Amino acid sequence: MKAKLYLITIFLSLFQYAQEPALSIENTYTELDSAIRKFDEDDVSAFTYINLLIKKAKTEKDYWWLYKAYRTAAAYAPEDEELKYGDSCLWAAKHTTDSLLLGNAYLTYGLTFNSKRQYDKALAHYLIAEKYLYNTDDTFTKYKLLTAIGLIKNYVELFDEAIPLLDSSNTYYSKLETRNDSAFYLRTLIELKDTHTDLGKYEKASQMYHQGKALNASYKDATIEAFLDLYEGYNQYRQKNYAQAIDLVQSAIPQLYKKEDFSRIAMGDFYLGSIYFDMGEKEKGISYFKKMDSVFVKENYTRPRFREAYEKMLTYYEGENMPFEQLWAVNQLLAVDQTLNTYFKNISTRLKNEYDTQQLLREKEQIEKNFEAESKRSFYGLAGIIALSLLVLGLGVYSLRLRARYKKQYDQLLNATITEEKSEEVLTENIIEITKSTQNKISISNEVTQDILQKLQEFENQQQFLESNLTQNKLAKSFNTNATYLAQIIKNEKGITYAKYINQLRIKYLINQFKRDAKYKNYTITGLAEEFGFNNSKTLRNAFKEVSGIPFSYFIDQFAKETV
């Protein structure tokens, strides 16, 4: 259908061409390029002049203009033609020795793959583009690449790593003045907003929503408007403002269908399904989940957050005694997990091994350059370089020893039998040593002490420590005692503060759950925080490091490697 439409449009353009001043390859490149710019992007009528530009550049073997012609063709071509012209664009650039041209060509080709949701191929081209662009002065293109890498990190849910990249790009675009620059600004703002929602920063996300709506009011870009409403709908859903969330998501969907944006259509269906399911309208919610699943079946597109939909359907079918539907949900969840465990892992590994490592080497190179320049002006420069070398060597040795210690502690965590009955047993050598304090004790009767200790044991056995926002006052009230008594008894009997006591229970339980069920490795850090009673991902990370002695990110990475 698209091919027929393309041919019809080309035929009609011939009539338009006949009404325009005659152009040929004898005209200048600038004249042909100006003729093309009169057409709106995606208007294939422009190919009357684009083909002339390509022919002229080929005839004259002017690879700079041939690159530009193919890049323009990719922007104006139908969707099924974009990759062909992107490949030709790269071919033309390779016939030059221009690093900027090559960097732009690889970036353009990568963005074409990105638009088709082929993120692994997009990333491969971004990484090559970065190497060419690094030594150029094209700041705008560098930030365009930085944005693209940030979006990939966001897609694989490396939210904490995505924010600095998207934020720096957004700040850069905010200082530019053209409408096109504002479009870049709005796109990065939208992605930042979605990332803040995933991190539980709902107020910040809403501020960005209103900021984007105000700016887009003058541009009236329907697609930008739809993205803003879609992501704000997700933000309101996370806050359980269901009616507002439904209105926002439904207002975005028509434009998403118009643009044939299947990835965000799937997001909209997932959000609506989640909203209705959580409101108690489970069958209506499942109908949206199945629409989301149809995108996975057709396009093999999914995201980690979509797993929740299959888990909800599975629970529902099991409760309703629907074995056929239950089997279907199990099979779909297994297929989704296979996609996530291979596709996502490959992208995440490549980001870490190639992009992140390359940036560290860039920083190291810059530090060394700075010290080298300083040494030319000062006698002490040489000493600085030696000191830096020793520091790098020392950091390398320290890093190796640290990772070895982390691995040892990790093995202890996974090999040890940690049960609620052994709640006082330390996890690793780094866990805070439990020593009973005898200082600053409040006089508490033995009867009261034993009563609270018994209630604490029941509290641990029933995993009530997984409740979120479990303050000391709240727990004391449930024990019919006061917070001072509770804190002192925990201090006297367990040798730690109330907060450390709760964190130890949660972290021990988390590790046991990981050992029992590998599904937890597919959870986001935010999802794990909610699952095990922490207010946000930051408090989970801090508690895990304090209790276990190793960073939570190391634990997750190592666990994923060993349970493939």
N, C-alpha and C positions, 0 to 999 in steps of 0.2 A: 504494500500500500504506500509506504514511504517512498519507494523507488518510483512508482507511478507519479506521485505528487511532485517529486523532484524533476521528472522529465517534463511534466506539464508546465511547471514553473519556468524551466529553462526555455521551453517553446514560447511561452508568453513573453519572456525577457527579450526574445529576438525581435518581437514587435516593438517593445520599448526601445531596444537598441537602434532600431531603424529610425526612431524619432529623435535620437540623440545625435550630436555631432559625431561623425565617423571617427573611430579610433583604431589604431593598428599597432603592430610592434615597432612601427617607425616613430611613434610618439615616445616621449620621455617616460622614464619610470615614475617621476613625480606626477605627470599628467594621468597616467593609468591608475596610480594609487589614489589620486584625488577623486577619480570617477568612482572607484570602489567605495570610498568613504561616504558617498551620498546615500548608500543603502544602509538600512538598519541591520545590525548583526543578526545572523541566522536567516537573512533573506537570500535565498539561493540565486536570485536574479543577478546578484553581484558577480556570479561566475562568468558572465559574458566578458567582464574586464579582468577578473582574476586569471582566467585561462590565457588571455593575451599577455598578462604580466609574467606568467610562468613560461610561456613560449618565448618571449623576448629574453628573459634571463637565461633560459637554456641555450638559445641561439648564440648569445654573447658570452656564455660561460661565466656569468656574473653570479657567483654563488652567494654573495651577501643578499642581493635582491631575490634570488631564487629561494633562499631561506625565508625571507620576509613574505614572499608570495605564498609559499606553502603554509606558513604560520597563519596568514590571513585566511587561506582556504579552510584550514581547520576550524577557524572561528565561525565561518559562514556556512560550512557544510552541514548536511543532515547528520543525525547522530550516528548512523551506521557507516558514515564516510570519515568520521573524525580521526580514527586511528590510522587510516591510510595516509591522510595528509600529515599527521603527526610524525609518522615514520619517514615520510619524504622530507619533512622539515629537518629532521635529525640527519638524514643523508646529506642534504645540502650543507648543513653546518660542518659536517666532518670533512668537507672539501676545503675548509678554511683552517687557519691556525689561530683563529680568534677565540680566546677563552670565554669571553663574555657571550659570544654567539653560541658556542657549544653549551655553556651553562644554561642559557635561555632555552635552547632547543631541548635539552634533557628535562628541564623543568616543565616546559610546555607539554612534552610527551607524557610526563608523569601526571600532570594535571588532567590530561585526557583520560588516562587510566583511572584516576581518582574519581572523575565524573561518572565512570561506569562501575564504581565501587570495587574495582580490582586493586585493592589497597597494597597487596604484596608487590605487584608490578609497578605501581606508582612509587612506592618507597624505594625500589631498586633504582629508578631513574632520579629520584630526589638526591640519593646519596652520591651519584655520579655528578649531578649538577652542582652539589655543594663543593666538590673538589675543584671544579672549574671556576666557580664564582668567588671562591675564597680570596683570591688575590686581585680581584677587580674592584673598581670604585662604584659599582652600580648598587647603591644602597637600597633603592626601591625593590629591585629584583631579589636582593638578599633577604629583605623582610617578607617578600612574597613566598620565598622558599621556607623561611622560618615559620610562617603561618601554616604552610602545607605540612611541615613536620609536626607542628603542634596539633593539627587536626588528626594526624595519624595516631599520635600519643593519646589524644582524647578518645579516639575510636576504640583503642585497645584498653581503655580505662586506666591509663597511667596519668590520672588527673593531676596529681601533685607536680608531675614533670611537665604536663601540658600548659599549666597556667603561666609560668614565667615566659614561655615562648609566645603564647597568644597575647599576653599582657604587654610585652615589649613591642610587638607588632601593632597592637591596637593603639598604643601611645604614639608610635611613629605616624600611623595613618591619621590620627586626630590632629596632627600639626599641618597636614596638607590641605589644599583648598579646593581641588576640582571635584566635580560630581563623581567621577570614577574613583577617586581616592576615598570619598565618603562611603562609597559602596564597599570598598575593602574594610573600612573602619566598622561599618555596620555588621559585616559578615564575621569579623573577629569578635565583635561585641556579643553577637548571638552565641558563638561557641563558648566564650568565656562565661556567659550567663548559664548555659547548660552545665558547664563544668562546676560552677559554684553550687548549683542545685544538687549535683551528685555528691558534693562534699558537705551538704547540709547547711550551706550558707544561703538560706532562703531569702532573707531580707536584702542581701547584696544582689542576688539574682533579680529580684523584683525591681530594684533601683536601676539595674541595667536595662530591664524591659522598658520601663518608662522613658529612660534616656534614649533608647533606640526608637521608640514610637514617636517621640518628639522630633527627632532628626528626620525620620522617614516621612513625617507629615508634609514636608516640603517636596520630597522626591516622589512620594506616592508609588513606591515600588511594591507591587502586590505580593511578589515572592518573599521579599524581606518581611513584609507585614505578616505573612503566613508563618514564616519561621519563628518570628517573635512570639506570636500567639501560641504556636505549638509548644514551644519550650516553656512559656509561662504557664501553660496548662499543666505540664509535668511538674512545675514548681508548686503550683497550687494543690495538685494531687498529693504530693509528698507532705503537704501540710494539712491534708484531709479536708480541704475546702472543695468538696466534690462538685457542687453545682457550678461554681465559678470555673473549675477545671474543665468540665464538660463543655461549657459555652466557648471557652477559648480554643479547645482542640477542634471542636466541630466547625468553628469559624475558619480554621486553617485548612481543613481537608480539601474543600473544592479547588483551591489554588494548587495544592499538591498534586491532585489528579490532573489538573490542566497542564502542569509541567512534567507529568509522568515521573515524578520523583518517588520511585518505589520504596526507597529506604525510609524516607520520612512518612510515607503513607503507612508503612509497617509500624513506625513509631506511634503514629496517631491511633492506629487500631490497638496497639499494646496499651497505650495510656487509657483509652476508653474502656477496653476490656478490664483493666485493673480497677478503674473507678467503679464500674458497675458491679464487678465481683465483690469488691470491698463494701459496697453499699448493700449487699445482700441479694442483688439481682444477678445471681450467678449464671443462669442460662443466657441472659443477654450479654454478660461479660464474656462467656465462652464463645459466643458467636463472633465477637470482635477478635478474640484470640485466634480463632480459626482463620479469619481473614489475614491476620498477621502471619500465621503459619503458611498460608498460600504463597506469600512472598518468599519465604524460605524455600519452599518446594520449587518454585519457578526460577528464582534468581540465586538460590543458595546464599541468601543474605540473612545474617542474624547478628545479635549482639549479646554480651553476657547478661544484660538486664532482662532479656527476653526469656531466659530460663525460668524465671518466676512464673510466667504464664503457664508453661507446661506442668510445673509442679502444682499450681492451683487446680488445673484441669484434672490431673492425676488424683489429687485428694478428693475432688468432687465426685469423680466417677467411682472411686473406691467406696465412698460413703453412700452413694446411690445404688451400689451393687450393679454396675454396668461394665461387665468384664471385657466386652468387645472394645468399648470406647477407652477403657483403662489400658488395654494392650496397645491401642493406637497411640495414646499419650506417652506410654513408656518408649515405644519405638521412635517417636518423634524427638523425645528428650535425648535418647541415645544418639540420634543423628546430629542433633544440635551440639551435644557435647563433643562428638568427634570433630565437628567443624571447628569448634572453639579451641579444642586441645591441639589441633594441628595448625590451622591457618593463623590463629591469634598468637600461638606460641612462637611460630616462625617469625612473625612480624615483630613481636616483643624482643625476641633474641637478637634479631638483626638491628633493631634500634639500639639495643644496649651494646652489642659487640662492635657495630660499625659507626653509628652516629655518635652515641654518647662517648665512646672511647676516642673517636676522632676529635671531638670538642675538647676533651681533656688534654689530648696531645697538642691541640692548637693553643690552649692556655699555657701549657708547659713551654711551648715554642716561644710564645710571646714574652713570658717571664725571662726566658734565656736571652731573647733579643734585647730586652730592656737592660738586663745586667751587662750584656756585652757592650751596649752603647755607653752605659755609665762607666765601664772600665776604661774607655778611651779618654774620658775626661778626668778620671781620678785614679790615683795610684791604688786606691782600695778596691777598684773594680775587680781586679783579679781575685782578691780575697772573697769578694761577693760571689763570683762564679763558682769558686771552690766550695764555698759554704752552701750554695744552692745545690751543687752536685751531691755534696754529702747529705744535704737535706732530702733530696730526691731518693738517694740510695737508702737513707735511713727510713724514709717513709715507705719505700718499697719493701724493705726488710720487716718494718713494723706491720705493713699491710699483710704480708705473707704469714707472719706470726699470729696476727689478729684473726685472719681467716682460718688458720689451723685451730686456734682456740675456739672460734665459733663452731667449727665442724665437730670438735670434740664435745662441746656443750650440746650441740644439736643431737648428736648420737646418744648422749646421755638422756636427753629429753624423750627421744623416740623409743629408746630401749628400756628405759625405766618403766616400772609399773606404777602409774600414778593413780590412786583411787581416792575417793572422798573419805574412806576410812583412815587414810594416811595423810590427813590434811596438814599435818605438821611437818611432813617429810620435805626436805628441800629438793628443788628441781635440779639445780646445778650448783657448782661451787660459788657462783656469783649471786645466788639468791640470798637475800638479807638473812643473816644468821639469827635464829630465834634464841634469844636469851632472856630469861625472866628478869625484869627490872625490879629492884627493891627500893627505888627512890621515889619520893613524892607520892606515896600511896595514900589513898583515901581509905578510911576505916569502913569496911563493908562486911556485913555478917556473913558467916559461912553459908547460911541458909539461902540468902539472896544470891550469893556467888554460884552455888550449885544449881539454883533455879535458872539463872541466866545461861550458865554453861549448857544445861540440858536443852534450852531453847535454841542456843546456837548450834548444837548438834543436829537438831531437827531442821533448822534453817539450812544447814549444809546438805543434809541428806535429801531434802526436797528441792535442791538447786534454786532456792529463792533468791540467791545472790545474783541471778541473771536478770532480775528486774531492773529496768533503767531508772535513773534518778533516785537511787536508793540511798538517801541521806542517813546520817547517824541518828538524827532526831526521829526520822520516820521509822527506822528499825527499832529504836528504843521504845517508841510509843506502842509498836506492835507487841513488844515484850512486856508491856505494862511496867516499865521502869523509866529512869531518866537517862539522858545522853551521857552525863558525867559518869554514872555507875557503869554503863555499857562500855564506854571507852576505857575506864580504868581496869575492868575485868579482862577485856581483850589485851590490854597492855600487860597486866600481871600474868595472865595465863599463857599468852601466846607470844609476848615479847615484841609486839609490833603495834602500829597505830591502826585505827579503824579502817582508814583508806587502803593501807597496805594489805590488811587482812582480806578485804573484799576483792582487791585486785589479784591476790594470790589465788583465791578460790576460782575466780573467773578464768584466769590464765591456765590453771591446771585443768579445768573443765574443757577449755578450748582445745588444748593439746590432746586430751583424751578423745575428743570428738573427731579431730583430724585423724587420729590413729584408727578410729572405728569406721570412718566413712570418708573416702577420698573426694566426695563431692564438694567438700568445703574449699578445696583448692581453686575451684571455679568461682567462688564468691568474690565480690569486690571488697575492698578494705572497709568501705562504708557499710556494706551488707553484713560483714563479720562483726563490726562494732555493734550494730543493732541486734544481731543474733545473740551476742554474749553480754549484753547489758551496758555497753559503754556508750557515752553520749555522742561521741564522734570518733573518726579514724585517728585523730591525734592522740586522744586519751588512751586508745587501744595500743598504739605504738609505744607510748611512754611507759604504760604499765607492763607491756610484754618485755621491753628492754630491762626494766627495773627487776622484774621477777625472774626472768630466764637468763639475763646476762648477754643476750644476742639480739640484734635488731629484728623486728618482725618481718621486714622485707627479705632478710637472709633466710629466715625460717620458711617463708612462703616459697621462695625460689628453690631452695634445697629440697623441700617437700615435693614440689612439682617435678623436679628432675628425677627423684627417686621413686615416683609413683606413676611414671609414664607407662 
